[in-house]
Amino acid sequence: MRLYTFYSTGCQRLTSNRIAIRSYGLIESPVDAKMVRRFPRSGDGENPGACYGAKRPASGRRTKAPATRLPAVPSRSREASFSPYTVDLRVGWLTDIHLNFVVPHKRSRFYAQLREQQLDAILLGGDIGEANSLTQFLAEIESGLGVPIYFVLGNHDYYRGSIAGVREAVVRQTAASRWLRWLPTSGVVSLTDHTALVGHDSWADGRLGHFFRSDVMLNDYVVIAELIGLTWAERYAKLNELGDQAAGYLGDRVSEALAQRRNVFVLTHVPPFREACWHEGQISNDDYLPHFACRAVGERLAAIMRDHPDRRMKVLCGHTHSSGFARILNNLEVFTGGAEYGEPRLQQVFELE
């Protein structure tokens, strides 16, 4: 498998030893979108901050990504059923595209640039729009690309709605769609004879870092129905529940996939490990980790891969808007996608042979 990296002009490049094919500057207009309010501590002064732009303390070190190649697979013919493909399957990965911040003609240009890449399938890692625009954007992407689109949802996709309501709407839409597949209802997807795909939205479960000492208040907690009006203890319990749901589903599906294939891609929105929760080249600190990573998913994935040393896993996530790479185990790698509001971009193309 050959790995290509695409990055936006002015944005952080993932790692120095990746191959940069082309630089994109898709959207020129800046967008001011404050996604987090940070309550000031004593002596801090006013520091409302923005989720992905505010300066914050961090710890950890950057890890360089190795060259990546998966075993070659036999030729297969592609059909509309999503599972069979030709040799040189080109799979594009997108995340945190936030199309509600992109004007229509720039969205059209983005789709045209994706079509130019001659992709055979899209992996879309969530934060597509908001509750009142999500299905519209999914339909628009499907119409604009005309290839299989495997996707999960991000926290923003539930904004100004409810988790239950949005998921019901997505189930209805994908049931009637030729190309859209929401991975939490798709089970194990066979990409090639040796490679499978599974995915789940996931949720930051509050268990990494110091949840009860954190002064971070995400907009999630005031604009998503199931999270509104909760005490800190109630919110922690709800985040635990959402994280455990994701971990249970992914654990079962990954085990199923590894029984059939030697390689598995896991598509999710929330970083499942501290080491993958990047912000501006550093690991998020203990104030932010509870809201930006899911320990339950990470522990489940790591346990499975320790039991399968002859299998390989690549996790694709986003949420933090900062790109990075982490090798958790010899056979478990995590790619975190970068993003900027108003500038959707192709993160990487994975080419399966």
Steps between C-alpha positions, in 0.01 A plus 500: 500500500645835400425793729462852371452811712306808397521816702367854480731793439591654834386197699727267691641213296441166665857372508816574310539161335159480333462570130329832428324469166322832476425806709141608532368844593134419467334778696644848536251664736583464873232376734476591867330205668550470873431140584615501863461739787781474753396626841782715644679381809600741772782716362437394139306805397240469226594218264197372314718347229399309194493125492771455242677833510546599863849456639511241773768314691590160362731211559628203303715461195444475130556166332616472140294276277670206333462410137184294465422204273239231540523163321385490139159344437352317201298678231130545558230665289314799640120501517237720660474260794799675662710193580691393184760732345768510233873493559634840611199588710538867586328588827489865607474601864320818610420623849361813670395662173231718669313576179266742679795741501560462125300695242335301218736585215802407713338172596451429130866574437599266783296216350655566159849476648408170662368368170833591337671252735302213342416352837319167523357567847490766773553459874334796673586543867221721629426867573332533163247765600247544780174327583292726276733468200661157529272301271508780242880493492514121485268505199710774342823304549341187356377689195831682456724194519303195388720247682452297820511728805565328831450744785469554871358803679676755719377701795416802281263289293271490805512876572157657548343155495507174690723195470199272465327720244802548278583129501143411405511745209832359377370142516203599284715687251761228455234231464375680187844594367712332235838624625466617862595253774500597868756263652327440838228319301725345234687234694828386344566640153733297277717740301730233353581137565743603775356829630179578688340820628297559817394823667303681766443867585636457854497774763751652741427303816657725766734228629833638379641805676319661793133539418386637836788749518462614139363848436423425134134533400424375150205633303394134486373537854264786416379420145454118494172395660629202696781705656313818593443586866706218650706530814870419467440155647205437267700622201791273591266201523343585162841536331605168652186340358560639150864391505411152622244461220767581242754269664255211510403534136855547372633217711249255356541617141881512511515146637270389221708682238831357619360150476455562126771750399860569601460880488224718641425870473306653789325827413388710795464863595659518845865410566504177701838556664673779689791469256267576206328803655708766326484876529747714305770233498462406867283261699196663660534563871291356782243782483414422139553125478169411673312681222709393201592132544325170573692269732240223482547458124879520524524236770275263305691543172840460665393185684377341178815583307722362776315174453553514122870578445480370142226753407527873430269790586486858382270737690384818323361771729457878524315727744802701621560681167874434540679236296735240642607139504541255788625141507327338795626147435713346228178405324278796599539846345280808543470785250335817630371735231551875500230750411421869471151646490400601149781299337396137446779284369601151407711360782656199328452249222556135585570297189437128542660276242 
